[in-house]
Amino acid sequence: MLALSPIGAEPVHNLAMRRELMLGATAVCVVSWAVLAAAAFGPADARDGIAVVADLLVLVPLALAWLIAVRVPASPVGPALAWLAAFLVATPAVETWGQTTWWGSDVVAVVGAGAWPWQLVGFLILLLVFPDGLRWRALCWLVPGSAVLVNVAFIVTMNHHDVPAAHSPIAVPEPLWMPLMFGALAVLLTVTVACIASVVVRYRSGDERTRQQLRWLILAAGAVVVLMVASWVVTSLGWLGQGAYAGFLLGIVVLVPAAVTIAILRYDLFEIDRVLSDSVAWALTTAVAALLTAGLVTSTGYLVGRDSAVGLGASVFLVALVVLPLHRWFHAAVGRVIDRDRVVPLERIRRFVDQVREGSAEPEAVEQVLRDAVGDSALSLLLTSVDDGRYVDLSGAPVQLPPDAVRVPLRTTDTEIGLLLVRDASARHLRRVQLAASAARLPIEVSRLRLGLRRALQEVDDSRNRIVAATVAERRRLERDLHDGAQQQLLAIGMQLQAAQRQLPPDHPVLGELDQAVERLEQTVRELRRLAHGVRPASLDDGLATALRRLAPDCPIPIHFTVPEVMPPEIIATTAYFVVAEAIANALKHAQATRIDVVVREAEEHLHVSVTDDGVGGAPSHGLVTLRDRVNSVGGRLSISSPPQSGTAIEVVLPCAS
């Protein structure tokens, strides 16, 4: 009772007080071990050596309590765990003392005969204190109070029990001892349920860290309950005797203190949510499978006989068929409740991956999906460039890594494909990030490959544009050379020949040959002009609109132009001119049209060219190969719409920046 007052107060901040509690619990443990050793190896001979060795297991929670006290002095869990050890070893020490002939053993025997509830006191106080201090102060006082009540009730009614070597000096009438005993046990049970409820309330109202710590305690406590039930079953079957409770005692003395220590010092050491979820799922699966087996065996026993091997085999076979689907269902359902922070985000990522496979989602959205999945709005996904190995973002822009960022590398065999930058360096968060990244591996790799493909296509476009620009420049140079070079020289030769003609008499026999030579020179000049015009229309010097309108006089059917004064780049203007010219030529040759409409407009840095006629239609959509090649060479798009008897529409979109 000396230790309960400080623990029962509102969270103790005095480190000296906590140190005194630790020392007091340690002193109780040492004295209790001395009593047990003296009783086992001394003349009293009231306890065997094996039992004393078992009592030494209390060293485990005591040592863990001191570890917590040294590593986290402000935590109240260290003193609580130390007193858990003290109560566990002090109770058998009192019971053993009562079995000796030492001084006061008759009194101690009376008290010790009903002292067993005190072994529960330390555990219940630990439930109230763990993990960050006491909140239900009144309940903390009710814990030792209920133990005292049960102890007293046992003392005053013990004369009605078969208790060796003990006789209570105070007795109650026999008609009252049953209500008194059951009433005291009911109070103890109520207090125990209230302590468990406090854990549930703290779990529901706690933050993420508190919940993680409580899950360690829940896992250990659940294992202790399973071991206790197993001990009851084994004992009821007459197996192992008192040794059947060894697992249960190990759970109380070793498993719970170890889980509490991990929760305080390294609560994120393991995926406790996953372990707890898997354990509950397997426990439920085992319980349901056992019930199904029992039910089927009973049913088949009535049908084919209780000793029939066929019935037993059929029952086991049917249960085996449903165990795996049943476990999967339990695993998913329990995971959504216990391990929700892992299961729900993973399901969201898997849905996103399926959408990427179906083509209904862009893989570049994986960064936002990962942020939502791990709850880290600062998470950044960087990809390793396929070309030079630099880190780039999802748009392909180079990124300078922050020096203080927490990095999670993403690798495929020996190749690093990317990097995740996160703000939380805790082991738990990093595990969640790695798990989420593993689930999102497909869209991450697709994003990286698409980024490399876009860069390669951009390089191809740039190379093509350079080639086209060089071709245009070469055409302009050739046009200029033909006009200023060969054409001018031929004209000069023609003029010299004509001058020579004028110097000769009219009846000179050479005049006829000179006339033929001059005519051939004029034909050659006309051919050179035609070739120069084919290389680049000279009319484009006055603008695209003027050049296109000059196509109308040579056309035998009306052409209606809707062409604003646009100034696209030279290569785009030349391509648009030849598109319109060839489309008009095709309409005249094949369409039997009576009208042609030419529409040119600029929109969103693109030049749109449309040539429509009212002819017979039926032009193949894959036709106009030369025209398509010309449009594709500058990165444009061409489409043909030509339903029968409804005319033909040629639509061309050319990239430009006016």
Buried (B, 14 or more C-beta within 10 A) or exposed (E): EEBBEBBBEEEBEEEEBBBBBBEBBBEBBEBBBEBBBBBBEEEBEBBEEEBBEBBEBBBBBBBBBBBBBEEEEEBBBBBBBBBBBBBBBBBBBBBBBBBBEBEEBBEBBBBBBBBBBBBBBBBBBBBBBBBBBBBBEEBBEBBBBBBBBBBBBBBBBBBBBEBEEBEBEEBBEEEEBEEBBEEBBEBBEEBBEBBEEBBEEBBEEBEEBBBBBBBBBBBBBBBBEBBBEBBEEBBEEEEEEEEBBEBBBBBBBBBBBBBBBBBBBEBBEBBBBBBBBBBBBBBBBEEBBEEBBEEBBEEBBEEBEEEEEEBBEBBEEBBEEBBEEBBEBBBEBBBEEBBEBBBEBBBBBEEBBEBBEEEEBBBBBBBBBBBBBBEBEEBBBBBBBBEEEEBBBBEBEEBEEEEEBBEBEBEEEEEEBBBBBBEBEEBBBBBBBBBBBEBBBBBBBBBBBBBBEEBEEEEEEEEBBEEBBEEBEEBBEBBEEBBEEBBEEBEEBBEEBEEBBEEEEEEEEEBEEBEEBBEEBEEBBEEBBEEBEEBBBEBBEEBBBEBBBBBBEEEEBEBEBEBEEBEBBBBBBBBBBBBBBBBBEBBBEBBEBEBBBBBBEBEEEBBBBBBBBBBBBBBEEEBBEEBBEBBEBBBBEBEBBBEEEEBBBBBBBBBBEE
